[in-house]
């Protein structure tokens, strides 16, 4: 039986026809939402899954293309949301209207956060890339523990202090680049932990360089402990728990989309049954 009521146009039939027309318009708009939402789903799956390694240039091109696609999808979702909000809903369909608008709002929110995540992840990785080589170089120099003669020992101290200052300069450069990156909500715990760790390493490296230059054995020992503690901070259990909490919050938002979609579908079916 068709939802629309044709023919006599009686007063009894008019409310039902208004509901049927409203549902038909909502269905048309939701059908147009499928295309931008498909792009969001595809990108989210790519972020969550394993992908083949690519070179830096290709990765940047892919990131820019995906971010542009998500921004375009968000604009389309917001435009269609405005059309949904502008549709006059008959009294019987007010609940459906509220569910559909909440659903689209949640979809827009996730699209916005996914776009931020696509921009953030490669920028975060690029900013941190110098840390590995700098750490390896510092470990190599600090591992030097043999020298013969006072001059040779002093030369080793000078080399170690210089390596520590160079490491600190690299870390400060990383911190400067990270300060220009805006993490999405789901990435904030990992971002904050990394920044705190780098700040701690920078300070400890500076104090350690000063202690090495001065031959301050006690100061060296204290600064080494502080440096190791700062280096491990980003991997601490508390930080891992914070990231797990953020991940669960993001997944809860995804689940909320699914819940709202189900509720809207049920309400649509309920209204349809009242028209039969």
C-alpha positions, 0 to 999 in steps of 0.5 A: 500500500502506498504511503501517499493518499490520493483522491477524495482529499477528506479531512480525515485523510489530510494528516496522514498524507502530511506524514507520508509526504514528510517521510518521503522528503526525509527519505530523499534527503537521507538518500543523498547523505549516503554518498558523503557518509560513505567517504567518511566510513571508507577513511575511518576504516583506512585509519583503523586498518593496516595499510601498505607502506608508502613514501613521504611524498605519496603519504602527504598527497593521500592525506591532502586528498582524504582531508579535502574529501572529508571537508567536502563531505562535511559541507554536504552533510551540513547542507543536507542537515539544514534542509532537514531542519527546514522541513515542516514536520506534522505533529505525528512526526515531531519525534522522528524529526528530532531523531533524524536531526540528532543522527545527522548532527552526530554524523557531522561531528564524527566527520569533523573529528575524522578530518582532524585525525587525518590531518593530525596523524601524519603531521604528528609522525613527521614532527616526531621523526627526528627523535629516533635518530637523535636518540640513537646518536645520543646513546652512542656518544653517552656509551663512550666510557674509555679514555686514556689520560686527562686530556682524553677524558676531558675530550670525552666529557666535552663530546658528551656535553655537546651531544646532549646540547644537540639532542636538546636542540632537536627536542626543542625543535620537535616541541616547536613543531608540535605546538603548531599541531591541533590534535583531535579529542581522541588523540589528545592523551597521546599528544599531551603525553608526548609533549610532556615527555619531550619537555622533561627530556629537554630540561634533563638533557640541559641539566645533564650537559651542565653537570657533565661539563662541570664534572659534577658526578652527583649532578650527573646521576640525578639528571640521568634518572630524570632523563630516563623518567621523562623518556619513559613518561609517554609510555606510562601506564597512566598515559596508556589508560588515558588513551584507552579512555579516549578511544572508548569515548570515540567508539561510544560516539560511533555506537551512538550513531548506530543507536540513533540510526536504529531508533530513527528507522523504528520510528519511521516504520511505526509511522508507516504502520499508522498510515496503512 
